[in-house]
Amino acid sequence: MGVEVIFKIAAIGILTAIIGQVLKHSGKDEIATMATLAGVIIVLLMVLDLIVNLFDKIKTMFNF
């Protein structure tokens, strides 16, 4: 699970960067900013899910 998540985050980052650059060069800066923000939100949701899973595992480990 660890390596796959890192690759997914990297792929989202690369795609977001490419889309942002293409949109900026075509003169659509506002849409480029929104696309970048969407990529950041997707990655944050992925990380948040991982943190929730971590706390669940800690909770079950210590029988809380």
PQR file of N, CA, C, O and H, with PARSE charges and radii, in Angstrom:
ATOM      1  N   MET A   1       0.814  -1.186   0.000 -0.4000 1.5000
ATOM      2  CA  MET A   1       0.000   0.000   0.000 -0.0000 2.0000
ATOM      3  C   MET A   1       0.866   1.262   0.000  0.5500 1.7000
ATOM      4  O   MET A   1       0.466   2.266  -0.589 -0.5500 1.4000
ATOM      5  N   GLY A   2       2.011   1.243   0.627 -0.4000 1.5000
ATOM      6  CA  GLY A   2       2.827   2.441   0.762 -0.0000 2.0000
ATOM      7  C   GLY A   2       3.377   2.977  -0.551  0.5500 1.7000
ATOM      8  O   GLY A   2       3.283   4.173  -0.823 -0.5500 1.4000
ATOM      9  H   GLY A   2       2.336   0.427   1.105  0.4000 1.0000
ATOM     10  N   VAL A   3       3.947   2.102  -1.361 -0.4000 1.5000
ATOM     11  CA  VAL A   3       4.562   2.549  -2.608 -0.0000 2.0000
ATOM     12  C   VAL A   3       3.506   2.981  -3.619  0.5500 1.7000
ATOM     13  O   VAL A   3       3.707   3.937  -4.368 -0.5500 1.4000
ATOM     14  H   VAL A   3       4.023   1.130  -1.140  0.4000 1.0000
ATOM     15  N   GLU A   4       2.382   2.273  -3.635 -0.4000 1.5000
ATOM     16  CA  GLU A   4       1.327   2.620  -4.591 -0.0000 2.0000
ATOM     17  C   GLU A   4       0.763   4.012  -4.312  0.5500 1.7000
ATOM     18  O   GLU A   4       0.468   4.764  -5.240 -0.5500 1.4000
ATOM     19  H   GLU A   4       2.218   1.497  -3.027  0.4000 1.0000
ATOM     20  N   VAL A   5       0.617   4.349  -3.038 -0.4000 1.5000
ATOM     21  CA  VAL A   5       0.080   5.658  -2.668 -0.0000 2.0000
ATOM     22  C   VAL A   5       1.054   6.754  -3.094  0.5500 1.7000
ATOM     23  O   VAL A   5       0.639   7.803  -3.586 -0.5500 1.4000
ATOM     24  H   VAL A   5       0.857   3.738  -2.284  0.4000 1.0000
ATOM     25  N   ILE A   6       2.327   6.510  -2.908 -0.4000 1.5000
ATOM     26  CA  ILE A   6       3.330   7.502  -3.312 -0.0000 2.0000
ATOM     27  C   ILE A   6       3.293   7.707  -4.822  0.5500 1.7000
ATOM     28  O   ILE A   6       3.391   8.838  -5.298 -0.5500 1.4000
ATOM     29  H   ILE A   6       2.664   5.657  -2.509  0.4000 1.0000
ATOM     30  N   PHE A   7       3.154   6.624  -5.574 -0.4000 1.5000
ATOM     31  CA  PHE A   7       3.070   6.745  -7.034 -0.0000 2.0000
ATOM     32  C   PHE A   7       1.795   7.462  -7.469  0.5500 1.7000
ATOM     33  O   PHE A   7       1.820   8.249  -8.415 -0.5500 1.4000
ATOM     34  H   PHE A   7       3.074   5.705  -5.188  0.4000 1.0000
ATOM     35  N   LYS A   8       0.684   7.197  -6.789 -0.4000 1.5000
ATOM     36  CA  LYS A   8      -0.562   7.887  -7.114 -0.0000 2.0000
ATOM     37  C   LYS A   8      -0.444   9.385  -6.856  0.5500 1.7000
ATOM     38  O   LYS A   8      -0.883  10.195  -7.672 -0.5500 1.4000
ATOM     39  H   LYS A   8       0.664   6.558  -6.020  0.4000 1.0000
ATOM     40  N   ILE A   9       0.147   9.754  -5.721 -0.4000 1.5000
ATOM     41  CA  ILE A   9       0.323  11.169  -5.397 -0.0000 2.0000
ATOM     42  C   ILE A   9       1.255  11.835  -6.401  0.5500 1.7000
ATOM     43  O   ILE A   9       1.007  12.961  -6.831 -0.5500 1.4000
ATOM     44  H   ILE A   9       0.503   9.096  -5.057  0.4000 1.0000
ATOM     45  N   ALA A  10       2.322  11.142  -6.773 -0.4000 1.5000
ATOM     46  CA  ALA A  10       3.249  11.696  -7.768 -0.0000 2.0000
ATOM     47  C   ALA A  10       2.574  11.859  -9.121  0.5500 1.7000
ATOM     48  O   ALA A  10       2.784  12.861  -9.804 -0.5500 1.4000
ATOM     49  H   ALA A  10       2.523  10.227  -6.423  0.4000 1.0000
ATOM     50  N   ALA A  11       1.766  10.882  -9.511 -0.4000 1.5000
ATOM     51  CA  ALA A  11       1.064  10.967 -10.796 -0.0000 2.0000
ATOM     52  C   ALA A  11       0.074  12.125 -10.805  0.5500 1.7000
ATOM     53  O   ALA A  11      -0.038  12.838 -11.802 -0.5500 1.4000
ATOM     54  H   ALA A  11       1.595  10.068  -8.956  0.4000 1.0000
ATOM     55  N   ILE A  12      -0.638  12.314  -9.713 -0.4000 1.5000
ATOM     56  CA  ILE A  12      -1.570  13.440  -9.626 -0.0000 2.0000
ATOM     57  C   ILE A  12      -0.814  14.761  -9.691  0.5500 1.7000
ATOM     58  O   ILE A  12      -1.268  15.708 -10.333 -0.5500 1.4000
ATOM     59  H   ILE A  12      -0.547  11.734  -8.903  0.4000 1.0000
ATOM     60  N   GLY A  13       0.333  14.826  -9.031 -0.4000 1.5000
ATOM     61  CA  GLY A  13       1.138  16.040  -9.072 -0.0000 2.0000
ATOM     62  C   GLY A  13       1.649  16.360 -10.466  0.5500 1.7000
ATOM     63  O   GLY A  13       1.620  17.514 -10.895 -0.5500 1.4000
ATOM     64  H   GLY A  13       0.702  14.057  -8.510  0.4000 1.0000
ATOM     65  N   ILE A  14       2.116  15.340 -11.170 -0.4000 1.5000
ATOM     66  CA  ILE A  14       2.631  15.546 -12.524 -0.0000 2.0000
ATOM     67  C   ILE A  14       1.509  15.972 -13.471  0.5500 1.7000
ATOM     68  O   ILE A  14       1.670  16.901 -14.262 -0.5500 1.4000
ATOM     69  H   ILE A  14       2.139  14.403 -10.821  0.4000 1.0000
ATOM     70  N   LEU A  15       0.368  15.280 -13.381 -0.4000 1.5000
ATOM     71  CA  LEU A  15      -0.759  15.642 -14.239 -0.0000 2.0000
ATOM     72  C   LEU A  15      -1.267  17.052 -13.944  0.5500 1.7000
ATOM     73  O   LEU A  15      -1.599  17.802 -14.861 -0.5500 1.4000
ATOM     74  H   LEU A  15       0.236  14.525 -12.739  0.4000 1.0000
ATOM     75  N   THR A  16      -1.324  17.401 -12.682 -0.4000 1.5000
ATOM     76  CA  THR A  16      -1.768  18.738 -12.310 -0.0000 2.0000
ATOM     77  C   THR A  16      -0.805  19.798 -12.830  0.5500 1.7000
ATOM     78  O   THR A  16      -1.232  20.849 -13.306 -0.5500 1.4000
ATOM     79  H   THR A  16      -1.054  16.792 -11.936  0.4000 1.0000
ATOM     80  N   ALA A  17       0.480  19.527 -12.740 -0.4000 1.5000
ATOM     81  CA  ALA A  17       1.468  20.484 -13.240 -0.0000 2.0000
ATOM     82  C   ALA A  17       1.363  20.657 -14.753  0.5500 1.7000
ATOM     83  O   ALA A  17       1.433  21.777 -15.260 -0.5500 1.4000
ATOM     84  H   ALA A  17       0.828  18.673 -12.352  0.4000 1.0000
ATOM     85  N   ILE A  18       1.196  19.559 -15.466 -0.4000 1.5000
ATOM     86  CA  ILE A  18       1.078  19.637 -16.927 -0.0000 2.0000
ATOM     87  C   ILE A  18      -0.182  20.388 -17.330  0.5500 1.7000
ATOM     88  O   ILE A  18      -0.142  21.267 -18.191 -0.5500 1.4000
ATOM     89  H   ILE A  18       1.139  18.649 -15.055  0.4000 1.0000
ATOM     90  N   ILE A  19      -1.309  20.036 -16.700 -0.4000 1.5000
ATOM     91  CA  ILE A  19      -2.567  20.719 -17.022 -0.0000 2.0000
ATOM     92  C   ILE A  19      -2.471  22.199 -16.695  0.5500 1.7000
ATOM     93  O   ILE A  19      -2.939  23.036 -17.466 -0.5500 1.4000
ATOM     94  H   ILE A  19      -1.341  19.322 -16.000  0.4000 1.0000
ATOM     95  N   GLY A  20      -1.869  22.529 -15.560 -0.4000 1.5000
ATOM     96  CA  GLY A  20      -1.709  23.932 -15.177 -0.0000 2.0000
ATOM     97  C   GLY A  20      -0.869  24.716 -16.160  0.5500 1.7000
ATOM     98  O   GLY A  20      -1.207  25.848 -16.506 -0.5500 1.4000
ATOM     99  H   GLY A  20      -1.489  21.848 -14.934  0.4000 1.0000
ATOM    100  N   GLN A  21       0.227  24.124 -16.616 -0.4000 1.5000
ATOM    101  CA  GLN A  21       1.091  24.816 -17.573 -0.0000 2.0000
ATOM    102  C   GLN A  21       0.406  25.008 -18.922  0.5500 1.7000
ATOM    103  O   GLN A  21       0.523  26.066 -19.540 -0.5500 1.4000
ATOM    104  H   GLN A  21       0.502  23.204 -16.335  0.4000 1.0000
ATOM    105  N   VAL A  22      -0.308  23.982 -19.373 -0.4000 1.5000
ATOM    106  CA  VAL A  22      -1.011  24.092 -20.650 -0.0000 2.0000
ATOM    107  C   VAL A  22      -2.073  25.186 -20.584  0.5500 1.7000
ATOM    108  O   VAL A  22      -2.216  25.982 -21.511 -0.5500 1.4000
ATOM    109  H   VAL A  22      -0.403  23.123 -18.870  0.4000 1.0000
ATOM    110  N   LEU A  23      -2.805  25.216 -19.495 -0.4000 1.5000
ATOM    111  CA  LEU A  23      -3.852  26.228 -19.364 -0.0000 2.0000
ATOM    112  C   LEU A  23      -3.270  27.637 -19.214  0.5500 1.7000
ATOM    113  O   LEU A  23      -3.837  28.600 -19.730 -0.5500 1.4000
ATOM    114  H   LEU A  23      -2.689  24.569 -18.741  0.4000 1.0000
ATOM    115  N   LYS A  24      -2.138  27.759 -18.506 -0.4000 1.5000
ATOM    116  CA  LYS A  24      -1.523  29.079 -18.368 -0.0000 2.0000
ATOM    117  C   LYS A  24      -1.008  29.600 -19.698  0.5500 1.7000
ATOM    118  O   LYS A  24      -1.129  30.788 -19.995 -0.5500 1.4000
ATOM    119  H   LYS A  24      -1.678  26.977 -18.087  0.4000 1.0000
ATOM    120  N   HIS A  25      -0.435  28.716 -20.496 -0.4000 1.5000
ATOM    121  CA  HIS A  25       0.082  29.146 -21.796 -0.0000 2.0000
ATOM    122  C   HIS A  25      -1.026  29.481 -22.785  0.5500 1.7000
ATOM    123  O   HIS A  25      -0.812  30.225 -23.742 -0.5500 1.4000
ATOM    124  H   HIS A  25      -0.336  27.751 -20.256  0.4000 1.0000
ATOM    125  N   SER A  26      -2.207  28.927 -22.548 -0.4000 1.5000
ATOM    126  CA  SER A  26      -3.317  29.263 -23.431 -0.0000 2.0000
ATOM    127  C   SER A  26      -4.107  30.463 -22.928  0.5500 1.7000
ATOM    128  O   SER A  26      -5.129  30.829 -23.509 -0.5500 1.4000
ATOM    129  H   SER A  26      -2.381  28.323 -21.771  0.4000 1.0000
ATOM    130  N   GLY A  27      -3.632  31.075 -21.843 -0.4000 1.5000
ATOM    131  CA  GLY A  27      -4.251  32.303 -21.352 -0.0000 2.0000
ATOM    132  C   GLY A  27      -5.404  32.092 -20.399  0.5500 1.7000
ATOM    133  O   GLY A  27      -6.165  33.027 -20.153 -0.5500 1.4000
ATOM    134  H   GLY A  27      -2.802  30.777 -21.371  0.4000 1.0000
ATOM    135  N   LYS A  28      -5.560  30.920 -19.863 -0.4000 1.5000
ATOM    136  CA  LYS A  28      -6.652  30.642 -18.933 -0.0000 2.0000
ATOM    137  C   LYS A  28      -6.091  30.434 -17.529  0.5500 1.7000
ATOM    138  O   LYS A  28      -6.107  29.328 -16.988 -0.5500 1.4000
ATOM    139  H   LYS A  28      -4.942  30.160 -20.064  0.4000 1.0000
ATOM    140  N   ASP A  29      -5.596  31.525 -16.959 -0.4000 1.5000
ATOM    141  CA  ASP A  29      -4.934  31.440 -15.656 -0.0000 2.0000
ATOM    142  C   ASP A  29      -5.897  31.046 -14.539  0.5500 1.7000
ATOM    143  O   ASP A  29      -5.521  30.298 -13.636 -0.5500 1.4000
ATOM    144  H   ASP A  29      -5.582  32.423 -17.399  0.4000 1.0000
ATOM    145  N   GLU A  30      -7.122  31.536 -14.591 -0.4000 1.5000
ATOM    146  CA  GLU A  30      -8.078  31.219 -13.535 -0.0000 2.0000
ATOM    147  C   GLU A  30      -8.410  29.733 -13.511  0.5500 1.7000
ATOM    148  O   GLU A  30      -8.500  29.125 -12.444 -0.5500 1.4000
ATOM    149  H   GLU A  30      -7.426  32.143 -15.325  0.4000 1.0000
ATOM    150  N   ILE A  31      -8.592  29.158 -14.689 -0.4000 1.5000
ATOM    151  CA  ILE A  31      -8.905  27.731 -14.765 -0.0000 2.0000
ATOM    152  C   ILE A  31      -7.678  26.910 -14.353  0.5500 1.7000
ATOM    153  O   ILE A  31      -7.824  25.849 -13.746 -0.5500 1.4000
ATOM    154  H   ILE A  31      -8.519  29.652 -15.555  0.4000 1.0000
ATOM    155  N   ALA A  32      -6.476  27.388 -14.675 -0.4000 1.5000
ATOM    156  CA  ALA A  32      -5.255  26.697 -14.261 -0.0000 2.0000
ATOM    157  C   ALA A  32      -5.142  26.671 -12.738  0.5500 1.7000
ATOM    158  O   ALA A  32      -4.741  25.667 -12.150 -0.5500 1.4000
ATOM    159  H   ALA A  32      -6.358  28.250 -15.169  0.4000 1.0000
ATOM    160  N   THR A  33      -5.498  27.777 -12.121 -0.4000 1.5000
ATOM    161  CA  THR A  33      -5.463  27.834 -10.660 -0.0000 2.0000
ATOM    162  C   THR A  33      -6.480  26.870 -10.062  0.5500 1.7000
ATOM    163  O   THR A  33      -6.195  26.190  -9.076 -0.5500 1.4000
ATOM    164  H   THR A  33      -5.824  28.592 -12.599  0.4000 1.0000
ATOM    165  N   MET A  34      -7.670  26.813 -10.664 -0.4000 1.5000
ATOM    166  CA  MET A  34      -8.692  25.892 -10.168 -0.0000 2.0000
ATOM    167  C   MET A  34      -8.269  24.432 -10.351  0.5500 1.7000
ATOM    168  O   MET A  34      -8.540  23.596  -9.489 -0.5500 1.4000
ATOM    169  H   MET A  34      -7.902  27.365 -11.465  0.4000 1.0000
ATOM    170  N   ALA A  35      -7.609  24.124 -11.464 -0.4000 1.5000
ATOM    171  CA  ALA A  35      -7.147  22.757 -11.705 -0.0000 2.0000
ATOM    172  C   ALA A  35      -6.074  22.370 -10.688  0.5500 1.7000
ATOM    173  O   ALA A  35      -6.064  21.250 -10.178 -0.5500 1.4000
ATOM    174  H   ALA A  35      -7.388  24.803 -12.164  0.4000 1.0000
ATOM    175  N   THR A  36      -5.181  23.301 -10.405 -0.4000 1.5000
ATOM    176  CA  THR A  36      -4.143  23.047  -9.405 -0.0000 2.0000
ATOM    177  C   THR A  36      -4.754  22.853  -8.032  0.5500 1.7000
ATOM    178  O   THR A  36      -4.337  21.969  -7.283 -0.5500 1.4000
ATOM    179  H   THR A  36      -5.189  24.211 -10.819  0.4000 1.0000
ATOM    180  N   LEU A  37      -5.729  23.666  -7.698 -0.4000 1.5000
ATOM    181  CA  LEU A  37      -6.408  23.542  -6.417 -0.0000 2.0000
ATOM    182  C   LEU A  37      -7.144  22.209  -6.315  0.5500 1.7000
ATOM    183  O   LEU A  37      -7.154  21.588  -5.252 -0.5500 1.4000
ATOM    184  H   LEU A  37      -6.067  24.384  -8.306  0.4000 1.0000
ATOM    185  N   ALA A  38      -7.752  21.772  -7.397 -0.4000 1.5000
ATOM    186  CA  ALA A  38      -8.439  20.478  -7.403 -0.0000 2.0000
ATOM    187  C   ALA A  38      -7.446  19.334  -7.163  0.5500 1.7000
ATOM    188  O   ALA A  38      -7.745  18.394  -6.427 -0.5500 1.4000
ATOM    189  H   ALA A  38      -7.744  22.276  -8.260  0.4000 1.0000
ATOM    190  N   GLY A  39      -6.277  19.418  -7.779 -0.4000 1.5000
ATOM    191  CA  GLY A  39      -5.252  18.397  -7.556 -0.0000 2.0000
ATOM    192  C   GLY A  39      -4.784  18.352  -6.119  0.5500 1.7000
ATOM    193  O   GLY A  39      -4.583  17.277  -5.555 -0.5500 1.4000
ATOM    194  H   GLY A  39      -6.033  20.182  -8.377  0.4000 1.0000
ATOM    195  N   VAL A  40      -4.610  19.530  -5.523 -0.4000 1.5000
ATOM    196  CA  VAL A  40      -4.187  19.590  -4.120 -0.0000 2.0000
ATOM    197  C   VAL A  40      -5.261  19.001  -3.213  0.5500 1.7000
ATOM    198  O   VAL A  40      -4.949  18.277  -2.268 -0.5500 1.4000
ATOM    199  H   VAL A  40      -4.774  20.404  -5.981  0.4000 1.0000
ATOM    200  N   ILE A  41      -6.515  19.306  -3.494 -0.4000 1.5000
ATOM    201  CA  ILE A  41      -7.609  18.779  -2.670 -0.0000 2.0000
ATOM    202  C   ILE A  41      -7.701  17.260  -2.778  0.5500 1.7000
ATOM    203  O   ILE A  41      -7.940  16.582  -1.780 -0.5500 1.4000
ATOM    204  H   ILE A  41      -6.768  19.894  -4.262  0.4000 1.0000
ATOM    205  N   ILE A  42      -7.516  16.728  -3.972 -0.4000 1.5000
ATOM    206  CA  ILE A  42      -7.557  15.275  -4.152 -0.0000 2.0000
ATOM    207  C   ILE A  42      -6.455  14.598  -3.341  0.5500 1.7000
ATOM    208  O   ILE A  42      -6.691  13.585  -2.683 -0.5500 1.4000
ATOM    209  H   ILE A  42      -7.322  17.279  -4.783  0.4000 1.0000
ATOM    210  N   VAL A  43      -5.253  15.164  -3.393 -0.4000 1.5000
ATOM    211  CA  VAL A  43      -4.134  14.584  -2.639 -0.0000 2.0000
ATOM    212  C   VAL A  43      -4.378  14.711  -1.134  0.5500 1.7000
ATOM    213  O   VAL A  43      -4.081  13.785  -0.380 -0.5500 1.4000
ATOM    214  H   VAL A  43      -5.061  15.987  -3.927  0.4000 1.0000
ATOM    215  N   LEU A  44      -4.914  15.844  -0.695 -0.4000 1.5000
ATOM    216  CA  LEU A  44      -5.202  15.998   0.728 -0.0000 2.0000
ATOM    217  C   LEU A  44      -6.246  15.001   1.212  0.5500 1.7000
ATOM    218  O   LEU A  44      -6.140  14.487   2.325 -0.5500 1.4000
ATOM    219  H   LEU A  44      -5.156  16.596  -1.308  0.4000 1.0000
ATOM    220  N   LEU A  45      -7.247  14.724   0.393 -0.4000 1.5000
ATOM    221  CA  LEU A  45      -8.239  13.719   0.769 -0.0000 2.0000
ATOM    222  C   LEU A  45      -7.626  12.327   0.847  0.5500 1.7000
ATOM    223  O   LEU A  45      -7.993  11.534   1.714 -0.5500 1.4000
ATOM    224  H   LEU A  45      -7.333  15.142  -0.511  0.4000 1.0000
ATOM    225  N   MET A  46      -6.692  12.026  -0.055 -0.4000 1.5000
ATOM    226  CA  MET A  46      -6.009  10.735   0.003 -0.0000 2.0000
ATOM    227  C   MET A  46      -5.189  10.615   1.285  0.5500 1.7000
ATOM    228  O   MET A  46      -5.206   9.578   1.950 -0.5500 1.4000
ATOM    229  H   MET A  46      -6.394  12.671  -0.759  0.4000 1.0000
ATOM    230  N   VAL A  47      -4.477  11.680   1.622 -0.4000 1.5000
ATOM    231  CA  VAL A  47      -3.649  11.666   2.830 -0.0000 2.0000
ATOM    232  C   VAL A  47      -4.534  11.600   4.078  0.5500 1.7000
ATOM    233  O   VAL A  47      -4.197  10.917   5.045 -0.5500 1.4000
ATOM    234  H   VAL A  47      -4.463  12.521   1.082  0.4000 1.0000
ATOM    235  N   LEU A  48      -5.658  12.306   4.055 -0.4000 1.5000
ATOM    236  CA  LEU A  48      -6.575  12.270   5.185 -0.0000 2.0000
ATOM    237  C   LEU A  48      -7.111  10.861   5.411  0.5500 1.7000
ATOM    238  O   LEU A  48      -7.248  10.422   6.554 -0.5500 1.4000
ATOM    239  H   LEU A  48      -5.932  12.860   3.269  0.4000 1.0000
ATOM    240  N   ASP A  49      -7.414  10.155   4.332 -0.4000 1.5000
ATOM    241  CA  ASP A  49      -7.876   8.774   4.449 -0.0000 2.0000
ATOM    242  C   ASP A  49      -6.797   7.885   5.062  0.5500 1.7000
ATOM    243  O   ASP A  49      -7.093   7.012   5.877 -0.5500 1.4000
ATOM    244  H   ASP A  49      -7.304  10.511   3.404  0.4000 1.0000
ATOM    245  N   LEU A  50      -5.547   8.111   4.667 -0.4000 1.5000
ATOM    246  CA  LEU A  50      -4.443   7.330   5.241 -0.0000 2.0000
ATOM    247  C   LEU A  50      -4.275   7.616   6.727  0.5500 1.7000
ATOM    248  O   LEU A  50      -3.991   6.706   7.505 -0.5500 1.4000
ATOM    249  H   LEU A  50      -5.307   8.821   4.004  0.4000 1.0000
ATOM    250  N   ILE A  51      -4.447   8.872   7.126 -0.4000 1.5000
ATOM    251  CA  ILE A  51      -4.318   9.238   8.538 -0.0000 2.0000
ATOM    252  C   ILE A  51      -5.436   8.607   9.358  0.5500 1.7000
ATOM    253  O   ILE A  51      -5.199   8.135  10.469 -0.5500 1.4000
ATOM    254  H   ILE A  51      -4.677   9.611   6.493  0.4000 1.0000
ATOM    255  N   VAL A  52      -6.657   8.596   8.816 -0.4000 1.5000
ATOM    256  CA  VAL A  52      -7.780   7.958   9.508 -0.0000 2.0000
ATOM    257  C   VAL A  52      -7.504   6.469   9.689  0.5500 1.7000
ATOM    258  O   VAL A  52      -7.755   5.919  10.761 -0.5500 1.4000
ATOM    259  H   VAL A  52      -6.849   8.980   7.913  0.4000 1.0000
ATOM    260  N   ASN A  53      -6.994   5.818   8.656 -0.4000 1.5000
ATOM    261  CA  ASN A  53      -6.653   4.390   8.764 -0.0000 2.0000
ATOM    262  C   ASN A  53      -5.566   4.162   9.805  0.5500 1.7000
ATOM    263  O   ASN A  53      -5.614   3.176  10.541 -0.5500 1.4000
ATOM    264  H   ASN A  53      -6.790   6.265   7.785  0.4000 1.0000
ATOM    265  N   LEU A  54      -4.589   5.057   9.878 -0.4000 1.5000
ATOM    266  CA  LEU A  54      -3.520   4.934  10.868 -0.0000 2.0000
ATOM    267  C   LEU A  54      -4.085   5.020  12.275  0.5500 1.7000
ATOM    268  O   LEU A  54      -3.738   4.206  13.131 -0.5500 1.4000
ATOM    269  H   LEU A  54      -4.549   5.858   9.281  0.4000 1.0000
ATOM    270  N   PHE A  55      -4.958   6.003  12.529 -0.4000 1.5000
ATOM    271  CA  PHE A  55      -5.528   6.136  13.860 -0.0000 2.0000
ATOM    272  C   PHE A  55      -6.431   4.953  14.210  0.5500 1.7000
ATOM    273  O   PHE A  55      -6.492   4.553  15.372 -0.5500 1.4000
ATOM    274  H   PHE A  55      -5.239   6.664  11.834  0.4000 1.0000
ATOM    275  N   ASP A  56      -7.127   4.394  13.234 -0.4000 1.5000
ATOM    276  CA  ASP A  56      -7.934   3.197  13.492 -0.0000 2.0000
ATOM    277  C   ASP A  56      -7.055   2.018  13.888  0.5500 1.7000
ATOM    278  O   ASP A  56      -7.400   1.259  14.794 -0.5500 1.4000
ATOM    279  H   ASP A  56      -7.077   4.719  12.289  0.4000 1.0000
ATOM    280  N   LYS A  57      -5.922   1.864  13.210 -0.4000 1.5000
ATOM    281  CA  LYS A  57      -5.009   0.769  13.551 -0.0000 2.0000
ATOM    282  C   LYS A  57      -4.405   0.965  14.930  0.5500 1.7000
ATOM    283  O   LYS A  57      -4.255   0.005  15.685 -0.5500 1.4000
ATOM    284  H   LYS A  57      -5.642   2.481  12.474  0.4000 1.0000
ATOM    285  N   ILE A  58      -4.056   2.211  15.266 -0.4000 1.5000
ATOM    286  CA  ILE A  58      -3.507   2.482  16.613 -0.0000 2.0000
ATOM    287  C   ILE A  58      -4.566   2.208  17.668  0.5500 1.7000
ATOM    288  O   ILE A  58      -4.275   1.662  18.732 -0.5500 1.4000
ATOM    289  H   ILE A  58      -4.178   2.991  14.652  0.4000 1.0000
ATOM    290  N   LYS A  59      -5.813   2.600  17.354 -0.4000 1.5000
ATOM    291  CA  LYS A  59      -6.913   2.387  18.286 -0.0000 2.0000
ATOM    292  C   LYS A  59      -7.138   0.898  18.547  0.5500 1.7000
ATOM    293  O   LYS A  59      -7.343   0.494  19.691 -0.5500 1.4000
ATOM    294  H   LYS A  59      -6.048   3.043  16.490  0.4000 1.0000
ATOM    295  N   THR A  60      -7.100   0.083  17.495 -0.4000 1.5000
ATOM    296  CA  THR A  60      -7.295  -1.351  17.689 -0.0000 2.0000
ATOM    297  C   THR A  60      -6.090  -1.999  18.352  0.5500 1.7000
ATOM    298  O   THR A  60      -6.236  -2.985  19.074 -0.5500 1.4000
ATOM    299  H   THR A  60      -6.933   0.412  16.565  0.4000 1.0000
ATOM    300  N   MET A  61      -4.902  -1.456  18.116 -0.4000 1.5000
ATOM    301  CA  MET A  61      -3.705  -2.026  18.714 -0.0000 2.0000
ATOM    302  C   MET A  61      -3.706  -1.852  20.228  0.5500 1.7000
ATOM    303  O   MET A  61      -3.292  -2.748  20.964 -0.5500 1.4000
ATOM    304  H   MET A  61      -4.783  -0.655  17.530  0.4000 1.0000
ATOM    305  N   PHE A  62      -4.174  -0.690  20.688 -0.4000 1.5000
ATOM    306  CA  PHE A  62      -4.183  -0.431  22.127 -0.0000 2.0000
ATOM    307  C   PHE A  62      -5.553  -0.712  22.755  0.5500 1.7000
ATOM    308  O   PHE A  62      -5.776  -0.381  23.919 -0.5500 1.4000
ATOM    309  H   PHE A  62      -4.510   0.038  20.090  0.4000 1.0000
ATOM    310  N   ASN A  63      -6.457  -1.310  22.007 -0.4000 1.5000
ATOM    311  CA  ASN A  63      -7.780  -1.722  22.491 -0.0000 2.0000
ATOM    312  C   ASN A  63      -8.572  -0.561  23.083  0.5500 1.7000
ATOM    313  O   ASN A  63      -9.123  -0.679  24.177 -0.5500 1.4000
ATOM    314  H   ASN A  63      -6.276  -1.580  21.061  0.4000 1.0000
ATOM    315  N   PHE A  64      -8.630   0.547  22.372 -0.4000 1.5000
ATOM    316  CA  PHE A  64      -9.429   1.689  22.828 -0.0000 2.0000
ATOM    317  C   PHE A  64     -10.813   1.601  22.267  0.5500 1.7000
ATOM    318  O   PHE A  64     -11.643   2.470  22.534 -0.5500 1.4000
ATOM    319  H   PHE A  64      -8.182   0.643  21.483  0.4000 1.0000
TER
END
